[in-house]
C-alpha cells in the first residue's frame, strides 16, 4: 500500500484520500478482523465493532476521523505491548501460526518490511532518524553509503536523536561491534558518524545543558572531506515533564536549525519497520508547515557495509506495535491537514 503523498505542495485532499486508502486497505481490515474487530452492519462503533458507513455498511469507509479514532483505541487494546515503556522493553505475545502469518503478510503489504531505494539522485537534505544503538550505527552507515554512491545532498546530513540513556543491552551491542559510544543515544550517533564518515571529532559544537535530559539540547557539526556537513542533534522534549523527545520533536527541532524552503526535497532514513509512522510524522511536522517534500526510506540490510551490523528481524508483536504507531501518526496527520 502506498503511503500518503510526500511530494512538495501535495494538496491536503490528496493526503486525506491516501490516509483513507491505507487505513481501509484489505490487509489492515483482515488484520483487524483477526483480532475480533467486527460487528453487524449498521452497529455503532463500540468496543471491537468496526465503524461502518451508514449507507453502504462498509467498515472503516465512513467518517475518516471516527475510523482513525476507533483504530487508535482498538490497537491500544490489542497491539500495544509497550505500555508506555521503551521499545526494547515491550512484551512479545505468543501467536498461533495462522495469526503470526497474517501479521507478517499485513506488515509487508502495509510497507513495514521491504526496503525501497531512494527515488531521486539529489536532495536538499538527508535526515537520519536515531533509535536503538544498533540502529544508530546502521542508519548512519547507510547514509554514508548513499553519499559515497552518488546521492547528492545540497545542504546537510542531519542525524537526529535525544539524550535517551542507552540500556545495558545497547551498550553490549556497541561493545561487541568495537564501538565506544558513551551513555546516550546521541553519543551513539556521534560514534556512528566517526565510524561511517572516518572523522575524529566535530568541527563545531553548541547546546544547552538545562539540568535535565528532557530539556537539554546539543548540536555538533562534522565536516568530512568530500561530503556535505553532518550535523548531530539531540532535541529537547516538547513535553519535558512527561517524556523524552520523540521523533516529531527531533524533526521540529532540526527544522528550526536549518533553512527549509518550499519545494526542498528531503530524504529521511530509518528502518523499514518504522517507515510508515515516521513518514507521516515528517509530513505533519515538516511538509505541511514548511512546504518541503518528504521521501522516507528504510535501510537495506543486504548492503555489504551493513553485514557486520546485523539487526534482529522484527517479530509479529513488533510489527503490530509499529502498525499501531502508523495508525496514530496517520490520525495526527489527518487532524493537521483536515484542520488546515
C-alpha positions in Angstrom: 0.0 0.0 0.0 1.4 3.4 -0.9 1.9 5.9 1.9 0.4 9.4 1.9 2.0 11.6 -0.8 5.3 13.2 0.3 5.6 15.4 -2.8 6.2 19.1 -2.0 2.9 21.0 -2.0 0.7 17.9 -2.1 -2.9 19.1 -1.6 -4.4 18.2 1.7 -7.3 16.5 0.0 -4.9 14.0 -1.7 -3.2 13.3 1.6 -6.5 12.6 3.2 -7.5 10.3 0.4 -4.3 8.4 0.8 -4.6 8.1 4.5 -8.1 6.7 3.9 -6.8 4.2 1.3 -4.2 2.9 3.8 -6.5 2.5 6.8 -9.3 0.9 4.7 -7.0 -1.4 2.8 -7.8 -5.1 2.8 -4.5 -6.1 4.7 -5.5 -3.8 7.6 -9.1 -4.9 7.5 -8.1 -8.5 7.6 -5.8 -7.9 10.5 -8.4 -6.0 12.5 -10.9 -8.8 11.9 -8.4 -11.4 13.0 -8.3 -9.7 16.4 -12.0 -9.6 16.8 -12.7 -6.2 15.3 -16.1 -6.7 13.6 -19.8 -6.4 14.1 -23.1 -6.4 12.3 -23.5 -3.8 9.5 -25.0 -0.6 10.9 -23.9 -1.2 14.5 -22.5 1.9 16.2 -18.7 1.8 16.7 -18.4 0.3 20.2 -15.8 -1.9 21.7 -14.4 -4.1 19.0 -17.1 -3.4 16.4 -15.8 -1.6 13.4 -17.2 1.8 12.4 -19.3 1.4 9.3 -20.7 3.7 6.6 -24.4 4.1 7.5 -25.4 3.8 3.9 -23.2 1.0 2.5 -22.5 -0.8 5.7 -18.8 -0.8 4.6 -16.5 -0.8 7.6 -13.9 1.9 8.1 -15.0 3.9 5.0 -17.4 6.4 6.6 -16.1 9.3 8.7 -12.3 9.1 8.5 -11.7 10.9 11.8 -14.0 8.5 13.6 -12.4 5.5 11.9 -8.9 6.6 12.9 -10.0 7.3 16.5 -11.6 3.8 16.6 -8.4 2.2 15.1 -6.3 4.1 17.7 -8.4 2.7 20.5 -8.6 -0.8 19.1 -4.9 -1.0 18.5 -4.3 0.3 22.1 -6.2 -2.7 23.4 -4.9 -5.4 21.1 -1.5 -4.3 19.7 0.2 -2.1 22.4 2.8 -4.3 24.0 4.9 -1.4 25.3 2.5 0.1 27.9 4.5 3.4 27.9 7.9 1.6 28.1 10.7 1.9 25.6 10.6 -0.4 22.6 13.1 -2.9 23.8 11.0 -3.4 27.0 7.9 -4.4 25.1 6.4 -7.8 25.8 6.3 -10.3 22.9 3.0 -12.0 22.7 2.6 -15.7 21.7 0.6 -16.1 18.5 -0.6 -19.2 16.7 1.0 -19.8 13.3 -2.0 -18.6 11.3 -2.2 -15.3 13.2 1.6 -14.8 13.0 1.5 -15.4 9.3 -1.3 -12.9 8.8 0.6 -10.3 10.8 3.7 -10.7 8.7 1.7 -10.6 5.4 -0.1 -7.5 6.5 3.2 -5.8 7.6 4.7 -6.5 4.2 1.6 -5.1 2.3 1.4 -2.0 4.5 5.1 -1.1 3.9 6.9 -2.2 7.0 9.1 -4.9 5.6 10.8 -4.3 2.3 13.4 -1.6 1.9 13.0 0.7 -1.1 15.9 2.7 -2.6 15.7 6.5 -2.8 13.8 7.6 -5.9 15.9 10.7 -6.7 19.6 11.3 -7.2 19.7 14.7 -5.4 18.1 16.1 -2.3 18.2 19.3 -0.4 18.9 17.4 2.9 19.4 13.9 4.1 17.9 13.2 7.5 18.9 10.2 9.6 16.5 9.3 12.4 18.1 7.9 15.6 16.9 4.9 17.6 18.4 1.9 19.4 22.2 1.6 19.4 22.5 -0.9 16.6 20.0 1.2 14.5 22.2 4.3 15.1 25.2 2.5 13.6 23.2 1.0 10.7 21.3 4.2 9.6 24.3 6.4 9.7 26.3 3.8 7.8 23.5 3.7 5.2 23.5 7.5 4.9 27.3 7.4 4.3 26.8 4.7 1.7 24.2 6.8 -0.1 26.5 9.8 -0.2 29.5 7.8 -1.3 27.5 6.1 -4.0 26.4 9.3 -5.6 23.3 10.7 -3.9 23.8 14.4 -3.9 22.9 16.5 -0.8 23.0 20.2 -1.3 22.5 21.1 2.3 23.4 18.8 5.2 23.2 15.2 6.5 21.2 15.7 9.7 21.4 12.9 12.3 18.6 13.3 14.9 18.3 11.9 18.4 17.9 12.7 22.0 19.6 12.2 25.4 17.8 8.9 26.0 20.1 6.8 28.2 21.5 3.6 26.5 20.3 0.4 28.0 22.7 -2.3 29.2 21.8 -4.4 26.1 22.6 -1.5 23.8 26.0 -0.9 25.5 26.7 -4.6 25.0 25.8 -4.3 21.3 28.1 -1.4 20.8 30.9 -3.1 22.7 30.5 -6.2 20.6 30.9 -4.0 17.5 34.0 -2.5 18.9 32.4 0.9 19.3 32.9 3.2 22.3 29.7 5.2 22.4 29.2 6.9 25.7 26.0 6.9 27.7 23.1 8.2 25.5 21.5 7.8 22.1 23.2 11.0 20.8 26.6 9.6 21.9 25.9 6.5 19.9 25.0 8.7 16.9 28.3 10.6 17.3 30.2 7.3 17.4 28.3 6.2 14.3 29.4 9.4 12.4 33.0 8.8 13.5 32.8 5.3 12.2 30.9 5.8 9.0 32.5 9.0 7.8 36.0 8.5 9.2 36.0 11.5 11.4 38.0 12.2 14.6 35.6 14.8 16.0 33.2 17.6 15.2 34.3 20.9 13.9 31.6 22.9 15.8 29.5 22.3 18.9 26.7 24.1 20.6 24.0 23.3 23.0 22.3 24.0 26.4 22.6 21.9 29.5 19.3 22.6 31.2 20.0 20.3 34.1 17.6 17.6 32.8 17.9 15.5 29.6 14.4 16.2 28.6 15.1 19.9 28.5 18.7 20.0 27.2 19.8 20.1 23.6 23.1 19.8 21.7 24.3 20.3 18.1 27.6 19.0 16.8 28.6 19.6 13.2 31.1 17.3 11.5 32.8 18.3 8.2 34.0 15.2 6.3 36.2 15.8 3.2 34.3 15.4 0.0 30.9 15.1 1.8 28.2 17.5 2.9 28.4 18.6 6.5 27.0 16.1 9.0 25.0 17.7 11.9 24.2 15.5 15.0 21.3 17.0 17.0 19.9 16.0 20.4 16.5 17.5 20.7 14.6 18.6 23.9 11.2 17.2 24.6 8.0 19.3 23.8 6.6 17.7 27.0 9.7 17.5 29.3 7.6 16.8 32.4 6.2 13.7 30.8 8.7 12.1 28.4 11.9 12.3 26.4 12.0 13.8 22.9 10.2 11.6 20.3 10.5 11.5 16.5 8.3 14.5 15.9 10.2 16.6 18.4 13.5 15.8 16.8 12.1 16.7 13.3 10.7 20.0 14.5 14.0 20.8 16.3 16.0 20.2 13.2 13.7 22.3 11.1 14.4 25.2 13.5 18.1 24.8 12.8 18.1 24.6 9.0 16.6 26.8 6.4 13.9 24.7 4.8 12.4 26.2 1.7 9.2 25.3 0.0 9.8 22.6 -2.6 13.0 21.3 -0.9 13.2 17.5 -1.4 14.2 15.9 1.9 15.2 12.2 2.2 14.7 10.5 5.6 16.4 7.3 6.6 15.1 4.9 9.2 14.4 1.2 9.5 11.8 -0.4 7.2 9.5 -1.3 10.2 9.3 2.4 11.1 8.8 3.9 7.6 5.0 4.4 7.7 4.8 6.1 11.0 7.9 8.2 10.7 7.0 9.3 7.2 3.6 10.5 8.4 5.2 12.3 11.3 7.5 14.0 8.9 4.6 15.1 6.6 2.9 16.6 9.7 5.9 18.3 11.2 7.9 19.3 8.1 6.0 19.0 4.8 2.7 20.7 6.0 4.3 23.7 7.8 7.3 24.2 5.5 6.1 23.1 2.1 9.1 20.7 1.6 8.9 17.3 0.0 9.4 14.2 2.1 10.7 10.8 1.0 11.2 8.1 3.6 13.3 5.0 3.0 14.4 2.1 5.2 17.9 0.8 5.4 18.7 -2.0 3.0 20.1 -4.8 5.2 21.7 -6.5 2.2 24.4 -3.8 1.7 27.9 -5.0 2.4 28.5 -2.0 4.6 25.8 -3.3 7.0 26.6 -7.0 7.1 28.7 -6.6 10.3 25.9 -4.6 11.9 23.1 -7.2 12.0 19.7 -6.2 13.3 17.3 -8.7 14.8 14.3 -9.5 12.5 11.1 -7.8 13.7 8.7 -10.2 15.5 4.9 -10.3 14.9 4.4 -8.4 18.1 6.8 -5.7 17.0 5.1 -5.4 13.6 1.7 -4.9 15.3 3.2 -2.3 17.6 4.5 -0.3 14.6 1.3 -0.7 12.7 -0.3 0.9 15.7 2.3 3.7 15.6 1.5 4.2 11.9 -2.3 4.5 12.7 -1.6 7.0 15.4 0.7 9.0 13.2 -1.9 9.0 10.4 -4.5 10.1 12.8 -2.3 13.1 13.8 -1.5 13.9 10.2 -5.2 13.7 9.2 -6.1 16.1 12.0 -3.4 18.5 10.8 -4.4 18.6 7.2 -8.1 18.4 7.8 -8.0 21.4 10.1 -5.8 23.3 7.6 
